[in-house]
Amino acid sequence: MLASPAVAGDLAFVTSQNADMVTLVDLASGKVLAQTPVAGKPAPVAYDPAAGRAYVIAADTGQLYILDEAGGVTASHALGEGAFGLAAAPGGGLFVTDWFGARLVHLDRSLQVVWDVPTGAAPAGVAVSTDGQWVATADRDNDGVSIFDAKTGALLHKVKTAGAHPFGITFHDGRFWTADVQGDSVSVIDPWTGTLAGHVPTGSHPYAVAFAGGRGFVTNQYAGTLTVFDPGSLAVLAEVPVGDYPEGIGTLPGGDAVAVANWESDTLVVMDAASLTITAEIEMPSGPRAFGQFTGRQAQP
């Protein structure tokens, strides 16, 4: 274990699909704070520091679990087997994609449905704009992105991605960014115009995208690397080994590093955004996936 650049109160909720486990990590020390059994192959996760809770979906059953910041399960709710992508909504609610039903559902803090709208086929990831104006889904089997008004659910745009099978989606600097798994690319989507603004070539089978230190980072599953790029010019800066089959990636709250879940290495690693060196490596239960926003800083009273 090496020292991490994070500060106290920076947490990661890492889902391990094979082990039926959620691991709570203190990113400042690299210490595992709790390991919580969650049946049904947990994979998607959304940590909402403002609400003091993390949401996890068991992929096999569609059961939603709510965890507190000590790692304890405080509630669960049946969403149906197709429930998959997760993103925290403003005000403590939640956005959930329905993979089988090709829908996006907005739930309030009490998990009551606010609205429910159709998406493209097999929506995987979901992301919300920083100001809460837009929410977008990566529609894997339509090779596109659906963009909605986050308050009303009104469809604003459908945009084709640069590569096939977009999966992870992230909002950054006024744009949505998708990892196109079978296109070996990242698509850049302008939500104002509903157009493809550019793309970035990646390593083999990109899974998710995060940003730190003024750079973009993409997990390449088959290559075992991160593609590092300039978000302004979209130029590739480096491709850095990170572990076997990297999948989930999250920005540390300080904005100077990323955390990566390596599915086959059974590790969570922290990479400094400037030096591109690994500063921490933490053993995880089997099959860490962490699909979604799994990192964040505890809101202080």
Helices and strands as residue ranges (DSSP letters): E 10-16, E 21-26, E 31-37, E 42-48, E 53-58, E 63-68, E 73-78, E 83-88, E 94-98, E 103-107, E 113-118, E 123-128, E 134-139, G 140-142, E 144-149, E 155-160, E 166-172, E 175-180, E 185-190, E 195-201, E 206-212, E 215-220, E 225-229, E 236-241, E 246-251, E 257-262, E 267-272, E 278-283, E 295-297
